[in-house]
Amino acid sequence: MRFMVFVRSPDPLAALHTDALERGGVLLDAGDLVPHACGVSGYWLIDVRNREEAVERVKRIPLPACVVEIRQVAVV
């Protein structure tokens, strides 16, 4: 299943912490969003077994003072 993870942070570099997702082989794409003033500094697209795995993998990433939103990507 694919999930989009939105990173909301005052730090524009917060969304760049993708090492753990890359090492785990689940990161499909990541990017920075402009402008940061809208509150979302970036996104990750990951491919995992289920929502629980998505949550567990995101929890392992050091994201101080960040809010993340995890949304399942619809299969078309």
Jmol script that loads the backbone (N, CA, C; Angstrom):
load data "model"
ATOM      1  N   MET A   1       0.844  -1.171   0.000  1.00  0.00           N
ATOM      2  CA  MET A   1       0.000   0.000   0.000  1.00  0.00           C
ATOM      3  C   MET A   1       0.892   1.238   0.000  1.00  0.00           C
ATOM      4  N   ARG A   2       0.445   2.232  -0.685  1.00  0.00           N
ATOM      5  CA  ARG A   2       1.213   3.479  -0.739  1.00  0.00           C
ATOM      6  C   ARG A   2       0.579   4.526   0.167  1.00  0.00           C
ATOM      7  N   PHE A   3       1.472   5.256   0.846  1.00  0.00           N
ATOM      8  CA  PHE A   3       1.037   6.311   1.748  1.00  0.00           C
ATOM      9  C   PHE A   3       1.840   7.569   1.472  1.00  0.00           C
ATOM     10  N   MET A   4       1.150   8.707   1.544  1.00  0.00           N
ATOM     11  CA  MET A   4       1.788  10.007   1.431  1.00  0.00           C
ATOM     12  C   MET A   4       1.915  10.548   2.848  1.00  0.00           C
ATOM     13  N   VAL A   5       3.123  10.953   3.200  1.00  0.00           N
ATOM     14  CA  VAL A   5       3.383  11.509   4.525  1.00  0.00           C
ATOM     15  C   VAL A   5       3.708  12.984   4.339  1.00  0.00           C
ATOM     16  N   PHE A   6       2.894  13.849   4.939  1.00  0.00           N
ATOM     17  CA  PHE A   6       3.130  15.287   4.879  1.00  0.00           C
ATOM     18  C   PHE A   6       3.806  15.717   6.171  1.00  0.00           C
ATOM     19  N   VAL A   7       4.876  16.482   6.061  1.00  0.00           N
ATOM     20  CA  VAL A   7       5.622  16.951   7.223  1.00  0.00           C
ATOM     21  C   VAL A   7       5.324  18.431   7.418  1.00  0.00           C
ATOM     22  N   ARG A   8       4.750  18.756   8.562  1.00  0.00           N
ATOM     23  CA  ARG A   8       4.447  20.153   8.906  1.00  0.00           C
ATOM     24  C   ARG A   8       5.445  20.589   9.962  1.00  0.00           C
ATOM     25  N   SER A   9       6.266  21.562   9.611  1.00  0.00           N
ATOM     26  CA  SER A   9       7.310  21.999  10.523  1.00  0.00           C
ATOM     27  C   SER A   9       7.727  23.427  10.205  1.00  0.00           C
ATOM     28  N   PRO A  10       8.128  24.177  11.226  1.00  0.00           N
ATOM     29  CA  PRO A  10       8.686  25.505  10.963  1.00  0.00           C
ATOM     30  C   PRO A  10      10.079  25.413  10.340  1.00  0.00           C
ATOM     31  N   ASP A  11      10.703  24.241  10.439  1.00  0.00           N
ATOM     32  CA  ASP A  11      12.035  24.009   9.877  1.00  0.00           C
ATOM     33  C   ASP A  11      11.888  23.453   8.463  1.00  0.00           C
ATOM     34  N   PRO A  12      12.261  24.208   7.429  1.00  0.00           N
ATOM     35  CA  PRO A  12      12.092  23.731   6.056  1.00  0.00           C
ATOM     36  C   PRO A  12      12.921  22.495   5.739  1.00  0.00           C
ATOM     37  N   LEU A  13      13.919  22.171   6.550  1.00  0.00           N
ATOM     38  CA  LEU A  13      14.760  21.000   6.295  1.00  0.00           C
ATOM     39  C   LEU A  13      14.236  19.735   6.960  1.00  0.00           C
ATOM     40  N   ALA A  14      13.171  19.829   7.726  1.00  0.00           N
ATOM     41  CA  ALA A  14      12.656  18.671   8.465  1.00  0.00           C
ATOM     42  C   ALA A  14      12.265  17.523   7.545  1.00  0.00           C
ATOM     43  N   ALA A  15      11.746  17.831   6.372  1.00  0.00           N
ATOM     44  CA  ALA A  15      11.286  16.787   5.459  1.00  0.00           C
ATOM     45  C   ALA A  15      12.430  16.038   4.791  1.00  0.00           C
ATOM     46  N   LEU A  16      13.657  16.474   5.025  1.00  0.00           N
ATOM     47  CA  LEU A  16      14.795  15.830   4.375  1.00  0.00           C
ATOM     48  C   LEU A  16      15.330  14.635   5.154  1.00  0.00           C
ATOM     49  N   HIS A  17      14.764  14.315   6.300  1.00  0.00           N
ATOM     50  CA  HIS A  17      15.206  13.182   7.119  1.00  0.00           C
ATOM     51  C   HIS A  17      14.661  11.877   6.536  1.00  0.00           C
ATOM     52  N   THR A  18      15.187  11.460   5.407  1.00  0.00           N
ATOM     53  CA  THR A  18      14.654  10.287   4.718  1.00  0.00           C
ATOM     54  C   THR A  18      15.553   9.063   4.826  1.00  0.00           C
ATOM     55  N   ASP A  19      16.672   9.162   5.537  1.00  0.00           N
ATOM     56  CA  ASP A  19      17.638   8.060   5.597  1.00  0.00           C
ATOM     57  C   ASP A  19      17.015   6.737   6.030  1.00  0.00           C
ATOM     58  N   ALA A  20      16.230   6.758   7.106  1.00  0.00           N
ATOM     59  CA  ALA A  20      15.645   5.518   7.623  1.00  0.00           C
ATOM     60  C   ALA A  20      14.687   4.896   6.610  1.00  0.00           C
ATOM     61  N   LEU A  21      13.933   5.723   5.913  1.00  0.00           N
ATOM     62  CA  LEU A  21      13.000   5.208   4.912  1.00  0.00           C
ATOM     63  C   LEU A  21      13.750   4.643   3.711  1.00  0.00           C
ATOM     64  N   GLU A  22      14.834   5.301   3.327  1.00  0.00           N
ATOM     65  CA  GLU A  22      15.648   4.806   2.216  1.00  0.00           C
ATOM     66  C   GLU A  22      16.293   3.476   2.573  1.00  0.00           C
ATOM     67  N   ARG A  23      16.889   3.397   3.769  1.00  0.00           N
ATOM     68  CA  ARG A  23      17.534   2.149   4.202  1.00  0.00           C
ATOM     69  C   ARG A  23      16.531   1.006   4.290  1.00  0.00           C
ATOM     70  N   GLY A  24      15.301   1.320   4.675  1.00  0.00           N
ATOM     71  CA  GLY A  24      14.266   0.296   4.784  1.00  0.00           C
ATOM     72  C   GLY A  24      13.686  -0.123   3.448  1.00  0.00           C
ATOM     73  N   GLY A  25      14.058   0.583   2.376  1.00  0.00           N
ATOM     74  CA  GLY A  25      13.588   0.228   1.042  1.00  0.00           C
ATOM     75  C   GLY A  25      12.132   0.560   0.779  1.00  0.00           C
ATOM     76  N   VAL A  26      11.550   1.481   1.537  1.00  0.00           N
ATOM     77  CA  VAL A  26      10.135   1.805   1.360  1.00  0.00           C
ATOM     78  C   VAL A  26       9.898   3.180   0.737  1.00  0.00           C
ATOM     79  N   LEU A  27      10.937   3.994   0.630  1.00  0.00           N
ATOM     80  CA  LEU A  27      10.779   5.347   0.101  1.00  0.00           C
ATOM     81  C   LEU A  27      10.698   5.323  -1.420  1.00  0.00           C
ATOM     82  N   LEU A  28       9.596   5.824  -1.965  1.00  0.00           N
ATOM     83  CA  LEU A  28       9.425   5.906  -3.413  1.00  0.00           C
ATOM     84  C   LEU A  28       9.785   7.288  -3.933  1.00  0.00           C
ATOM     85  N   ASP A  29       9.451   8.315  -3.149  1.00  0.00           N
ATOM     86  CA  ASP A  29       9.709   9.689  -3.569  1.00  0.00           C
ATOM     87  C   ASP A  29       9.676  10.584  -2.333  1.00  0.00           C
ATOM     88  N   ALA A  30      10.351  11.703  -2.424  1.00  0.00           N
ATOM     89  CA  ALA A  30      10.343  12.698  -1.351  1.00  0.00           C
ATOM     90  C   ALA A  30      10.575  14.051  -1.983  1.00  0.00           C
ATOM     91  N   GLY A  31      10.029  15.069  -1.366  1.00  0.00           N
ATOM     92  CA  GLY A  31      10.233  16.391  -1.931  1.00  0.00           C
ATOM     93  C   GLY A  31       9.930  17.498  -0.957  1.00  0.00           C
ATOM     94  N   ASP A  32      10.392  18.645  -1.328  1.00  0.00           N
ATOM     95  CA  ASP A  32      10.210  19.872  -0.576  1.00  0.00           C
ATOM     96  C   ASP A  32       9.056  20.625  -1.223  1.00  0.00           C
ATOM     97  N   LEU A  33       8.230  21.262  -0.427  1.00  0.00           N
ATOM     98  CA  LEU A  33       7.125  22.037  -0.974  1.00  0.00           C
ATOM     99  C   LEU A  33       7.384  23.520  -0.765  1.00  0.00           C
ATOM    100  N   VAL A  34       7.019  24.307  -1.750  1.00  0.00           N
ATOM    101  CA  VAL A  34       7.238  25.746  -1.700  1.00  0.00           C
ATOM    102  C   VAL A  34       5.893  26.420  -1.935  1.00  0.00           C
ATOM    103  N   PRO A  35       5.510  27.427  -1.218  1.00  0.00           N
ATOM    104  CA  PRO A  35       6.243  28.042  -0.119  1.00  0.00           C
ATOM    105  C   PRO A  35       6.000  27.286   1.178  1.00  0.00           C
ATOM    106  N   HIS A  36       6.909  27.463   2.121  1.00  0.00           N
ATOM    107  CA  HIS A  36       6.779  26.818   3.422  1.00  0.00           C
ATOM    108  C   HIS A  36       5.752  27.518   4.299  1.00  0.00           C
ATOM    109  N   ALA A  37       5.353  28.694   3.915  1.00  0.00           N
ATOM    110  CA  ALA A  37       4.411  29.475   4.720  1.00  0.00           C
ATOM    111  C   ALA A  37       3.073  28.762   4.898  1.00  0.00           C
ATOM    112  N   CYS A  38       2.736  27.850   3.999  1.00  0.00           N
ATOM    113  CA  CYS A  38       1.467  27.129   4.119  1.00  0.00           C
ATOM    114  C   CYS A  38       1.525  26.073   5.214  1.00  0.00           C
ATOM    115  N   GLY A  39       2.696  25.864   5.806  1.00  0.00           N
ATOM    116  CA  GLY A  39       2.811  24.947   6.933  1.00  0.00           C
ATOM    117  C   GLY A  39       3.342  23.577   6.600  1.00  0.00           C
ATOM    118  N   VAL A  40       3.287  23.164   5.361  1.00  0.00           N
ATOM    119  CA  VAL A  40       3.807  21.851   4.977  1.00  0.00           C
ATOM    120  C   VAL A  40       5.171  22.055   4.353  1.00  0.00           C
ATOM    121  N   SER A  41       6.196  21.486   4.987  1.00  0.00           N
ATOM    122  CA  SER A  41       7.548  21.700   4.466  1.00  0.00           C
ATOM    123  C   SER A  41       7.956  20.653   3.444  1.00  0.00           C
ATOM    124  N   GLY A  42       7.298  19.500   3.451  1.00  0.00           N
ATOM    125  CA  GLY A  42       7.656  18.490   2.467  1.00  0.00           C
ATOM    126  C   GLY A  42       6.787  17.255   2.566  1.00  0.00           C
ATOM    127  N   TYR A  43       7.112  16.269   1.732  1.00  0.00           N
ATOM    128  CA  TYR A  43       6.328  15.031   1.700  1.00  0.00           C
ATOM    129  C   TYR A  43       7.244  13.844   1.449  1.00  0.00           C
ATOM    130  N   TRP A  44       6.756  12.676   1.815  1.00  0.00           N
ATOM    131  CA  TRP A  44       7.386  11.401   1.470  1.00  0.00           C
ATOM    132  C   TRP A  44       6.304  10.505   0.905  1.00  0.00           C
ATOM    133  N   LEU A  45       6.623   9.760  -0.124  1.00  0.00           N
ATOM    134  CA  LEU A  45       5.736   8.731  -0.653  1.00  0.00           C
ATOM    135  C   LEU A  45       6.391   7.402  -0.319  1.00  0.00           C
ATOM    136  N   ILE A  46       5.687   6.573   0.467  1.00  0.00           N
ATOM    137  CA  ILE A  46       6.263   5.300   0.898  1.00  0.00           C
ATOM    138  C   ILE A  46       5.366   4.141   0.486  1.00  0.00           C
ATOM    139  N   ASP A  47       5.964   2.971   0.341  1.00  0.00           N
ATOM    140  CA  ASP A  47       5.240   1.749  -0.010  1.00  0.00           C
ATOM    141  C   ASP A  47       5.481   0.738   1.101  1.00  0.00           C
ATOM    142  N   VAL A  48       4.432   0.448   1.881  1.00  0.00           N
ATOM    143  CA  VAL A  48       4.524  -0.457   3.026  1.00  0.00           C
ATOM    144  C   VAL A  48       3.334  -1.420   3.007  1.00  0.00           C
ATOM    145  N   ARG A  49       3.337  -2.394   3.934  1.00  0.00           N
ATOM    146  CA  ARG A  49       2.266  -3.404   3.973  1.00  0.00           C
ATOM    147  C   ARG A  49       0.913  -2.830   4.380  1.00  0.00           C
ATOM    148  N   ASN A  50       0.926  -1.905   5.360  1.00  0.00           N
ATOM    149  CA  ASN A  50      -0.339  -1.383   5.881  1.00  0.00           C
ATOM    150  C   ASN A  50      -0.091  -0.062   6.616  1.00  0.00           C
ATOM    151  N   ARG A  51      -1.178   0.539   7.103  1.00  0.00           N
ATOM    152  CA  ARG A  51      -1.080   1.828   7.791  1.00  0.00           C
ATOM    153  C   ARG A  51      -0.238   1.725   9.063  1.00  0.00           C
ATOM    154  N   GLU A  52      -0.364   0.616   9.769  1.00  0.00           N
ATOM    155  CA  GLU A  52       0.395   0.435  11.005  1.00  0.00           C
ATOM    156  C   GLU A  52       1.896   0.484  10.735  1.00  0.00           C
ATOM    157  N   GLU A  53       2.327  -0.155   9.648  1.00  0.00           N
ATOM    158  CA  GLU A  53       3.752  -0.109   9.307  1.00  0.00           C
ATOM    159  C   GLU A  53       4.170   1.314   8.944  1.00  0.00           C
ATOM    160  N   ALA A  54       3.312   2.026   8.234  1.00  0.00           N
ATOM    161  CA  ALA A  54       3.623   3.415   7.884  1.00  0.00           C
ATOM    162  C   ALA A  54       3.835   4.245   9.146  1.00  0.00           C
ATOM    163  N   VAL A  55       2.940   4.095  10.115  1.00  0.00           N
ATOM    164  CA  VAL A  55       3.047   4.849  11.369  1.00  0.00           C
ATOM    165  C   VAL A  55       4.331   4.473  12.105  1.00  0.00           C
ATOM    166  N   GLU A  56       4.631   3.186  12.198  1.00  0.00           N
ATOM    167  CA  GLU A  56       5.833   2.742  12.911  1.00  0.00           C
ATOM    168  C   GLU A  56       7.108   3.268  12.261  1.00  0.00           C
ATOM    169  N   ARG A  57       7.167   3.246  10.947  1.00  0.00           N
ATOM    170  CA  ARG A  57       8.366   3.739  10.261  1.00  0.00           C
ATOM    171  C   ARG A  57       8.544   5.243  10.452  1.00  0.00           C
ATOM    172  N   VAL A  58       7.458   5.988  10.407  1.00  0.00           N
ATOM    173  CA  VAL A  58       7.546   7.440  10.584  1.00  0.00           C
ATOM    174  C   VAL A  58       7.932   7.783  12.025  1.00  0.00           C
ATOM    175  N   LYS A  59       7.471   6.995  12.981  1.00  0.00           N
ATOM    176  CA  LYS A  59       7.816   7.233  14.390  1.00  0.00           C
ATOM    177  C   LYS A  59       9.320   7.140  14.636  1.00  0.00           C
ATOM    178  N   ARG A  60      10.033   6.369  13.843  1.00  0.00           N
ATOM    179  CA  ARG A  60      11.477   6.168  14.026  1.00  0.00           C
ATOM    180  C   ARG A  60      12.317   7.349  13.546  1.00  0.00           C
ATOM    181  N   ILE A  61      11.708   8.282  12.853  1.00  0.00           N
ATOM    182  CA  ILE A  61      12.446   9.396  12.263  1.00  0.00           C
ATOM    183  C   ILE A  61      12.478  10.560  13.256  1.00  0.00           C
ATOM    184  N   PRO A  62      13.656  11.134  13.492  1.00  0.00           N
ATOM    185  CA  PRO A  62      13.745  12.247  14.447  1.00  0.00           C
ATOM    186  C   PRO A  62      13.120  13.522  13.872  1.00  0.00           C
ATOM    187  N   LEU A  63      11.936  13.832  14.324  1.00  0.00           N
ATOM    188  CA  LEU A  63      11.218  15.003  13.827  1.00  0.00           C
ATOM    189  C   LEU A  63      10.764  15.875  14.993  1.00  0.00           C
ATOM    190  N   PRO A  64      11.690  16.558  15.654  1.00  0.00           N
ATOM    191  CA  PRO A  64      11.283  17.418  16.768  1.00  0.00           C
ATOM    192  C   PRO A  64      10.444  18.592  16.269  1.00  0.00           C
ATOM    193  N   ALA A  65       9.432  18.928  17.028  1.00  0.00           N
ATOM    194  CA  ALA A  65       8.554  20.069  16.722  1.00  0.00           C
ATOM    195  C   ALA A  65       7.869  19.934  15.369  1.00  0.00           C
ATOM    196  N   CYS A  66       7.581  18.708  14.955  1.00  0.00           N
ATOM    197  CA  CYS A  66       6.907  18.483  13.677  1.00  0.00           C
ATOM    198  C   CYS A  66       5.565  17.798  13.899  1.00  0.00           C
ATOM    199  N   VAL A  67       4.675  18.047  12.972  1.00  0.00           N
ATOM    200  CA  VAL A  67       3.416  17.321  12.912  1.00  0.00           C
ATOM    201  C   VAL A  67       3.422  16.612  11.572  1.00  0.00           C
ATOM    202  N   VAL A  68       3.077  15.328  11.575  1.00  0.00           N
ATOM    203  CA  VAL A  68       3.019  14.603  10.314  1.00  0.00           C
ATOM    204  C   VAL A  68       1.594  14.123  10.077  1.00  0.00           C
ATOM    205  N   GLU A  69       1.247  14.045   8.815  1.00  0.00           N
ATOM    206  CA  GLU A  69      -0.053  13.521   8.404  1.00  0.00           C
ATOM    207  C   GLU A  69       0.227  12.372   7.450  1.00  0.00           C
ATOM    208  N   ILE A  70      -0.376  11.230   7.719  1.00  0.00           N
ATOM    209  CA  ILE A  70      -0.172  10.041   6.891  1.00  0.00           C
ATOM    210  C   ILE A  70      -1.490   9.729   6.205  1.00  0.00           C
ATOM    211  N   ARG A  71      -1.477   9.742   4.868  1.00  0.00           N
ATOM    212  CA  ARG A  71      -2.695   9.493   4.088  1.00  0.00           C
ATOM    213  C   ARG A  71      -2.445   8.386   3.087  1.00  0.00           C
ATOM    214  N   GLN A  72      -3.381   7.445   2.995  1.00  0.00           N
ATOM    215  CA  GLN A  72      -3.260   6.367   2.018  1.00  0.00           C
ATOM    216  C   GLN A  72      -3.533   6.924   0.626  1.00  0.00           C
ATOM    217  N   VAL A  73      -2.737   6.478  -0.331  1.00  0.00           N
ATOM    218  CA  VAL A  73      -2.902   6.897  -1.718  1.00  0.00           C
ATOM    219  C   VAL A  73      -3.908   5.958  -2.377  1.00  0.00           C
ATOM    220  N   ALA A  74      -4.896   6.515  -3.043  1.00  0.00           N
ATOM    221  CA  ALA A  74      -5.930   5.714  -3.689  1.00  0.00           C
ATOM    222  C   ALA A  74      -5.365   4.962  -4.888  1.00  0.00           C
ATOM    223  N   VAL A  75      -5.827   3.738  -5.050  1.00  0.00           N
ATOM    224  CA  VAL A  75      -5.440   2.934  -6.205  1.00  0.00           C
ATOM    225  C   VAL A  75      -6.467   3.189  -7.294  1.00  0.00           C
ATOM    226  N   VAL A  76      -5.999   3.603  -8.456  1.00  0.00           N
ATOM    227  CA  VAL A  76      -6.909   3.938  -9.552  1.00  0.00           C
ATOM    228  C   VAL A  76      -6.862   2.856 -10.594  1.00  0.00           C
TER     229      VAL A  76
END
end "model"
wireframe off; spacefill off
backbone 0.3
color backbone group
